[in-house]
Amino acid sequence: MQEGIDAELMTVVNVPNGEMPWCYSAADALLLCSDYEGSPTSIKEALACNRPVVATDVGDVGELLSGIAGTRICPQDVGAIARNLREVFDWSRSSEFRGRAAMAKYDQALTVNKIVEVYADVLSNFRARTVGRRLLRSG
């Protein structure tokens, strides 16, 4: 490669979801060069498998990678992608990647607890308004 990267690009297609952690674990990094995305599951999965990420700025990738050392967002340009990939490889040789820790906020148990808290808050407000209306009617 022109940027001096000794890497092999492996594409993953038609792999069952249960097998994907093996694919991520076998890789040195995830490269996502999409034109359009919403909230790419592949980014979250790679981070959960503790793999660095180089991606174009699509969907919520900027938010997902914000503050995670060892990740890069770059323009969809071959030279920029190669430079960022080299930087990620160089960085990961000398530093510990903490993608898995960054994904802890998406833990299913935490998400369920937050949803339950929202419902509890709504129910509490509903009850308070109902009691308030009864007091107004009886007064």
C-alpha positions in Angstrom: 0.0 0.0 0.0 1.1 3.5 -0.7 0.8 4.5 3.0 3.1 1.7 4.1 0.5 -0.5 5.8 1.0 -4.2 5.7 -2.6 -5.3 6.1 -5.0 -7.7 4.6 -8.6 -6.6 4.1 -11.1 -9.2 5.0 -14.8 -8.7 4.2 -17.4 -10.5 6.2 -20.7 -11.3 4.4 -23.5 -13.7 5.4 -22.0 -14.7 8.7 -24.5 -15.6 11.4 -24.7 -13.1 14.3 -23.5 -15.7 16.8 -20.3 -16.1 14.8 -19.4 -12.4 14.5 -17.5 -12.1 17.8 -15.0 -14.6 16.3 -14.6 -12.4 13.2 -14.0 -9.3 15.3 -11.6 -11.0 17.6 -9.6 -12.3 14.6 -9.2 -8.7 13.3 -6.8 -6.0 14.3 -9.4 -3.2 13.6 -12.7 -2.6 12.0 -12.8 -0.4 8.9 -16.2 1.1 8.0 -16.2 3.2 4.8 -20.0 3.5 4.3 -21.7 6.3 2.4 -24.8 6.2 4.6 -25.5 4.5 8.0 -27.9 5.1 10.8 -26.3 3.6 13.9 -24.0 0.9 12.7 -24.2 -2.2 14.8 -20.7 -3.3 13.4 -19.1 -0.3 15.2 -20.7 -1.2 18.6 -19.9 -4.9 18.1 -16.2 -4.1 17.2 -15.9 -1.9 20.3 -17.6 -4.5 22.5 -15.0 -7.0 21.2 -12.3 -4.4 22.1 -11.3 -3.7 18.5 -10.1 -0.3 17.3 -12.3 1.4 14.6 -11.6 3.6 11.6 -14.8 4.9 10.0 -16.2 7.5 7.8 -18.5 10.1 9.5 -21.9 8.6 8.9 -24.9 8.2 11.1 -24.1 8.4 14.8 -20.5 7.1 14.3 -19.1 10.4 15.6 -21.1 10.1 18.8 -20.2 6.4 19.2 -16.5 7.0 18.8 -16.4 10.3 20.7 -13.7 10.2 23.4 -12.5 6.7 22.6 -8.7 6.7 22.2 -7.6 4.4 19.3 -10.5 5.2 17.0 -10.6 7.5 14.0 -13.2 9.2 11.9 -12.0 10.2 8.5 -13.2 11.4 5.1 -14.0 8.8 2.5 -10.7 9.1 0.8 -8.3 6.2 0.2 -5.2 8.2 1.5 -7.0 9.5 4.6 -8.4 6.0 5.4 -4.9 4.5 5.0 -3.3 7.2 7.2 -5.9 6.8 9.9 -5.6 3.0 9.8 -1.9 3.2 10.2 -2.3 5.6 13.1 -4.7 3.2 14.8 -2.3 0.3 14.3 0.6 2.3 15.6 -1.4 3.5 18.6 -2.7 0.0 19.5 0.9 -1.4 19.6 1.8 1.0 22.4 -1.5 1.6 24.3 -4.3 -0.4 25.7 -7.6 -0.1 23.8 -10.7 0.4 25.9 -13.5 0.0 23.5 -15.3 -2.5 25.6 -15.4 -0.1 28.6 -16.9 2.6 26.3 -19.7 0.2 25.3 -20.7 -0.5 28.9 -23.3 2.3 28.7 -25.2 0.1 26.2 -25.4 -2.8 28.6 -28.8 -4.5 28.4 -29.4 -4.4 32.2 -28.6 -0.7 32.4 -30.9 0.0 29.4 -33.7 -2.0 31.0 -33.2 -0.1 34.3 -33.4 3.2 32.6 -36.6 2.3 30.8 -38.1 1.1 34.1 -37.1 4.4 35.7 -38.9 6.3 32.9 -42.1 4.3 33.4 -41.9 4.7 37.2 -41.5 8.5 36.7 -44.4 8.7 34.3 -46.6 6.6 36.6 -45.6 8.7 39.7 -46.5 11.9 37.8 -49.8 10.4 36.6 -50.7 9.4 40.1 -49.8 12.8 41.5 -52.0 14.5 38.9 -54.9 12.1 39.5 -54.7 12.8 43.3 -54.5 16.5 42.6 -57.6 16.4 40.4 -59.6 14.5 43.1 -58.6 17.0 45.7 -59.7 19.9 43.5 -63.1 18.2 42.8 -63.8 17.4 46.4 -62.7 20.8 47.7 
